[in-house]
Amino acid sequence: MSIHFFSNRHPNRWLLILPALFVFMASIQAGHIGQIAAVSDSTRTDSTYKVYDRSYTFNIDCGNDLHYRSRGNEIKLPYYSPGFNYESATGYFVFVSFTDIVTSKNDTAHLAVVARKRVFDAGELNFGRDFNIGKKIDASLGLTRYFFSEKDKAAPNSDILWNLEYSMNFKFKYLREKIILDFDRGIERDMSIAFMTYRRYSFKDVFQFDDEIFLKPKFTLNLGTQNFYKISRASAGNKLTRFSFTSLNLSLVAGYTIGIFTLEPTLVWSKPMNLPVNAPATPIKYGLLSVYLDF
């Protein structure tokens, strides 16, 4: 059974309501500012929501399909990505990670063969600062440099070299509203904005070991340009320069923390929009498993 959120005749008309709904939800919560615990929204551990403390975090992410801004390749590319994050007591952070795409020897697709030739297909160096804007807004500014194996086009974002990201997280009693601005620079240039709404549910001392189980459902609306995305690497004419809706994402993050150890599985359902004519527009479903050691 499939559920269709948008009509075929006017697929984007209803989406114009969603940014207004985002602002409306924020205004409803405006008089009820509260505090909830921190949880990461990306690979790098996000500590903007708590009192800063020096931390060292080792993590490894494993996924059954590699995506960038809800864009993948014509075949599924399972991967694993080890990383390390350091954050100072004043909010400055440095994060480094490597990604290895793992494919079967029986998979003869071109991208699968290319990915098997190298130990690591991509690398990432991210540095910046987390800071507060008053008592109601947490913010983060970071610059990322991407590295890719020579002539390796398996990663969906392999044409991007630099990313500048600024985010603001609005703290309310019942919900959190987050706005993320991204500027990409590489062979082409891209700009995107994401509107995220989520809530975190926490259950502590579940097994009486000073542990915690948490759940975080998220709704994200993404807009931007897609010059980085080429569904066919040989099709140089697929320049998606128009700023438009790119995806609607629903995800559920679950986790268990005990001591310095956190296990965090994530399920994602994504509805791509405004794709090239030769790209499949069916909803994407994929999973991610992250393990953290936080010192």
C-alpha distance (Angstrom), angle and dihedral (degrees) to the residues before:
residue distance angle dihedral
M1 . . .
S2 3.76 . .
I3 3.80 129.4 .
H4 3.81 119.5 -147.9
F5 3.79 116.8 -154.5
F6 3.82 97.1 -176.8
S7 3.78 135.2 44.1
N8 3.79 118.9 -112.8
R9 3.79 93.2 -128.5
H10 3.81 97.9 53.1
P11 3.83 107.4 17.4
N12 3.82 95.6 164.6
R13 3.81 101.5 38.4
W14 3.79 94.3 84.0
L15 3.78 92.0 46.1
L16 3.79 90.2 65.7
I17 3.80 86.7 71.6
L18 3.81 94.2 57.8
P19 3.86 100.1 73.8
A20 3.81 88.3 49.4
L21 3.80 89.4 49.3
F22 3.81 89.1 51.3
V23 3.82 91.3 55.0
F24 3.80 91.3 43.5
M25 3.82 92.3 53.8
A26 3.80 89.9 49.6
S27 3.81 91.9 51.2
I28 3.81 92.1 50.1
Q29 3.80 89.9 55.9
A30 3.81 95.5 42.0
G31 3.78 96.8 105.4
H32 3.80 95.9 47.4
I33 3.78 107.7 68.2
G34 3.80 114.5 171.9
Q35 3.80 144.1 155.8
I36 3.79 128.2 -104.9
A37 3.78 130.5 173.7
A38 3.79 124.8 -89.5
V39 3.79 125.9 -100.2
S40 3.79 129.7 169.4
D41 3.82 121.2 -102.2
S42 3.78 94.3 -170.8
T43 3.77 139.5 21.1
R44 3.78 92.3 -77.5
T45 3.80 112.3 75.2
D46 3.81 107.4 -107.0
S47 3.80 111.6 -142.4
T48 3.80 99.1 165.9
Y49 3.80 91.5 108.9
K50 3.79 99.2 63.3
V51 3.76 139.2 50.0
Y52 3.79 105.3 -72.0
D53 3.77 117.5 -104.0
R54 3.77 130.0 168.0
S55 3.80 108.3 -95.8
Y56 3.79 141.5 175.6
T57 3.79 117.0 -158.0
F58 3.80 129.4 -173.0
N59 3.78 116.7 -168.4
I60 3.78 142.2 169.5
D61 3.79 124.5 -160.3
C62 3.80 123.7 -160.5
G63 3.80 123.6 -172.3
N64 3.78 138.1 173.4
D65 3.83 93.8 -136.5
L66 3.82 132.0 22.1
H67 3.82 115.9 -127.5
Y68 3.80 138.1 171.6
R69 3.81 117.6 -163.4
S70 3.83 89.4 -16.5
R71 3.79 91.2 -54.3
G72 3.78 122.2 120.7
N73 3.79 138.8 161.6
E74 3.79 132.4 -88.2
I75 3.82 89.8 -94.4
K76 3.80 131.7 42.2
L77 3.79 113.8 -97.6
P78 3.83 113.7 -163.5
Y79 3.79 113.7 -158.2
Y80 3.77 148.0 170.0
S81 3.80 126.1 -144.8
P82 3.82 124.9 -167.5
G83 3.80 117.3 -162.6
F84 3.80 146.2 172.7
N85 3.81 128.6 -148.8
Y86 3.81 129.3 -169.7
E87 3.79 121.7 -170.6
S88 3.78 124.5 -175.9
A89 3.79 126.5 -141.8
T90 3.82 88.8 -103.4
G91 3.81 94.6 55.3
Y92 3.81 101.2 -99.7
F93 3.80 112.6 138.2
V94 3.79 141.1 -173.1
F95 3.79 122.3 -165.4
V96 3.80 128.9 -177.0
S97 3.81 128.6 -179.9
F98 3.80 142.4 163.8
T99 3.80 128.7 -148.8
D100 3.79 126.6 -150.0
I101 3.80 119.1 -171.2
V102 3.80 110.6 -145.1
T103 3.80 118.3 -154.5
S104 3.79 134.2 168.4
K105 3.80 120.0 -99.4
N106 3.80 86.7 -128.2
D107 3.81 91.5 59.8
T108 3.81 106.3 97.6
A109 3.82 97.4 177.9
H110 3.80 111.3 128.2
L111 3.82 96.4 -117.3
A112 3.81 91.5 47.5
V113 3.80 91.4 51.9
V114 3.82 91.4 47.7
A115 3.82 92.0 50.0
R116 3.82 93.1 51.8
K117 3.80 93.1 58.0
R118 3.81 95.4 71.9
V119 3.79 136.9 52.8
F120 3.81 92.3 -137.9
D121 3.78 124.6 21.8
A122 3.80 98.7 -170.6
G123 3.79 143.0 11.3
E124 3.79 134.9 -161.9
L125 3.81 134.0 -158.1
N126 3.80 114.7 -172.2
F127 3.80 128.4 177.8
G128 3.79 134.6 166.3
R129 3.77 144.1 104.6
D130 3.80 139.0 -77.9
F131 3.79 115.5 -147.2
N132 3.80 143.7 160.1
I133 3.80 129.8 -110.4
G134 3.78 101.3 -157.1
K135 3.80 118.7 -53.6
K136 3.78 98.2 -55.3
I137 3.80 105.0 51.1
D138 3.80 132.0 55.4
A139 3.79 116.9 -166.7
S140 3.78 139.5 -171.6
L141 3.81 133.4 -165.4
G142 3.80 119.5 -168.7
L143 3.80 141.0 166.6
T144 3.81 120.4 -151.3
R145 3.80 129.8 -164.6
Y146 3.82 115.3 -160.9
F147 3.79 124.6 -154.4
F148 3.81 125.6 -164.0
S149 3.77 133.6 -173.9
E150 3.79 112.3 -99.5
K151 3.80 111.9 -79.7
D152 3.80 89.8 -6.6
K153 3.79 107.9 144.7
A154 3.80 97.1 166.8
A155 3.83 94.7 102.7
P156 3.85 111.0 79.0
N157 3.82 91.3 -134.2
S158 3.82 96.5 45.7
D159 3.83 91.4 124.1
I160 3.84 91.9 60.4
L161 3.80 121.0 89.6
W162 3.82 104.1 167.8
N163 3.79 135.6 30.9
L164 3.80 128.3 -173.1
E165 3.81 114.2 -166.2
Y166 3.79 131.8 -174.6
S167 3.79 121.6 -179.7
M168 3.80 136.4 -179.9
N169 3.79 122.3 -161.6
F170 3.81 116.5 -160.6
K171 3.79 112.8 -151.4
F172 3.78 117.7 -144.1
K173 3.77 132.2 163.4
Y174 3.79 98.6 -108.2
L175 3.79 104.9 16.7
R176 3.78 141.6 25.2
E177 3.76 121.8 -138.8
K178 3.79 118.9 -161.2
I179 3.80 132.0 -172.5
I180 3.82 118.6 -164.3
L181 3.82 123.6 -168.9
D182 3.81 119.1 -166.4
F183 3.80 132.4 -173.6
D184 3.82 117.2 -170.1
R185 3.79 125.8 -164.9
G186 3.78 127.4 -172.3
I187 3.77 133.6 96.7
E188 3.80 84.4 -19.9
R189 3.82 133.6 16.8
D190 3.78 126.1 -118.3
M191 3.79 138.7 -179.4
S192 3.79 126.7 -164.4
I193 3.78 140.8 173.1
A194 3.80 128.3 -159.9
F195 3.80 128.4 -162.4
M196 3.79 111.7 -157.5
T197 3.80 130.5 -173.8
Y198 3.79 120.9 -175.4
R199 3.76 146.4 147.6
R200 3.77 131.2 -151.2
Y201 3.80 122.9 -140.9
S202 3.80 116.0 -163.1
F203 3.82 130.0 -166.6
K204 3.80 112.8 -174.1
D205 3.81 132.1 -163.8
V206 3.79 90.4 15.8
F207 3.79 93.4 158.0
Q208 3.81 95.5 21.6
F209 3.81 92.8 -107.5
D210 3.81 98.7 110.5
D211 3.81 87.0 -94.9
E212 3.79 134.2 140.2
I213 3.80 140.0 -147.4
F214 3.79 116.0 -159.5
L215 3.79 137.4 -177.4
K216 3.79 127.1 -163.7
P217 3.83 121.6 -176.5
K218 3.81 112.9 -166.3
F219 3.79 136.3 -166.5
T220 3.82 117.1 -164.1
L221 3.79 131.2 -178.1
N222 3.82 114.5 -164.5
L223 3.80 128.4 -161.3
G224 3.79 130.9 174.1
T225 3.77 149.0 93.3
Q226 3.81 122.3 -59.4
N227 3.78 107.1 -154.6
F228 3.82 89.3 133.3
Y229 3.79 91.8 61.9
K230 3.77 120.3 88.4
I231 3.79 113.0 167.4
S232 3.81 86.0 -167.5
R233 3.79 114.4 37.4
A234 3.78 89.9 -153.8
S235 3.80 93.1 53.2
A236 3.79 103.7 86.9
G237 3.78 90.2 170.9
N238 3.82 93.9 74.4
K239 3.81 96.1 97.7
L240 3.78 107.1 154.6
T241 3.78 99.5 -167.6
R242 3.81 98.6 151.6
F243 3.80 116.0 105.4
S244 3.81 104.3 -126.6
F245 3.78 145.7 133.0
T246 3.80 109.0 -61.0
S247 3.81 105.9 177.6
L248 3.77 148.9 -13.9
N249 3.81 113.0 -140.5
L250 3.79 132.1 -165.6
S251 3.78 116.8 -175.1
L252 3.77 139.9 169.3
V253 3.80 119.9 -151.4
A254 3.79 117.3 -165.6
G255 3.77 127.4 178.7
Y256 3.75 149.3 170.9
T257 3.81 123.1 -149.9
I258 3.77 128.4 -170.6
G259 3.79 120.1 164.7
I260 3.80 109.9 -42.0
F261 3.83 93.0 -20.2
T262 3.83 124.9 95.3
L263 3.80 127.1 176.8
E264 3.80 112.5 -165.1
P265 3.83 123.7 179.6
T266 3.83 119.2 -175.2
L267 3.80 131.8 -164.9
V268 3.81 118.6 -159.8
W269 3.80 131.9 -166.3
S270 3.79 113.7 -173.5
K271 3.80 131.2 -177.0
P272 3.84 108.8 -157.4
M273 3.78 117.9 -148.6
N274 3.82 136.1 -168.7
L275 3.79 95.1 18.3
P276 3.81 126.3 165.3
V277 3.79 112.6 -84.9
N278 3.81 91.9 -106.9
A279 3.82 94.8 52.2
P280 3.82 122.6 94.0
A281 3.81 111.3 -110.4
T282 3.80 96.4 -163.7
P283 3.84 118.0 123.5
I284 3.80 115.6 -86.9
K285 3.80 122.1 -133.1
Y286 3.78 121.4 -172.4
G287 3.78 141.4 148.9
L288 3.79 137.0 -134.7
L289 3.80 131.7 -165.1
S290 3.81 120.0 -162.4
V291 3.80 128.9 -173.4
Y292 3.83 120.8 -165.4
L293 3.80 133.7 -168.4
D294 3.80 107.7 -168.3
F295 3.82 118.9 -168.9
